[in-house]
Amino acid sequence: MFQVSELFRLSPVTVFAFGFTPPLFGAIAAITIALVFHNDEISNYNWQCGRAKLPSLSRIINLPVERTFWQLFILIHVPIRLVELFAGFSRFHRLMNVNYAHKWFYELSRYCYLYFGVAELLFLSALSIIGERENIQVHVILFYVFGFCGIVFFIANIICHRHSLYYLNPYGRISYYLKVILCTAYLLIVPILVGSFLLYWRACITTGINFITAILQPIVITAIPTYEVFAICEYTGVFLNIAFHGCAFFDIRHKVIFCVRIVETIPKKTNDVEEKCEDKSANLNSAKSLRMNG
């Protein structure tokens, strides 16, 4: 026999706040502090392919103060995110739509949700620790692997959401459509981000052509700095990623209870004593019945 004791219980909103607020605050704080207080150190600097006026996020988190904010608030939310991932993995299994025909595809998406979600967290932690000043090549690789894992996680999450009871009202469809919009926007900026990065670092092409201006004013051609495009896409991608994970608020509100319980085994001696008492009472009852019959 087992005895279950509940130690404490957390509301879904509390768990969501601990998983969503730290990375959002860390990103905003790092970018704001860098642009307001350390603008001269990170803006209008020379790289190997020319001058860059807008700093990338990687350069921002190289600064001591910004690095502290970024690492502290990014790493502190990882345990809560792991709890959310494993809870979602389990609930997607129990809440699958029984009428969905392609169950194998759903299961594949469910495991992609878990594995790529964990991988996204690991690579995010790694690129936060290994910055440009430690090893720029490793940092760039970690950044793009993190982005790839995020895309797979987004798609798997959307598939499981659509074909499970998570899709039901009152919040299911709002969450689903928000996820689709945010994932689509994320997918749209990825080729722009990668393209501008390759144009700057590989081909050393520092400007592009503003075709709208060229059409309206054929004589004047306005240049677009490719590194600034990369930096803007990087900022946008980070906040789209955070916003997508923020949709978990609708997925767990009024639907999930987080609690910690201890399961203890009742000692066998107690069972033996109870059995002996039951045997004695049974013998007494049988003896009484015999006396009455006699």
Protein Blocks (a to p, Z undefined) as FASTA:
>chain_A
ZZdddfbdcdfklmmmmmmmmmmmmmmmmmmmmmmmmmmmmgoiacfkbccfbdcfklmm
mpmklmmmmmmmmmmmmmmmmmmmmmmmmmmmmmpcfkbmblmlmmmmmmmmmmmmmmmm
mmmmmmmmmcfklommlmmmmmmmmmmmmmmmmmmmmmmmmmccklpcfklmmmmmmmmm
mmmmmmmmmmmmmmmmmmmmmnopabdcdfklmmmmmmbccdddfklmmmmmmmmmmmmm
mmmmmmmmmmmgokaccdddddddddfklmmmmmmmmmmmmmmmmmmmmmmmZZ
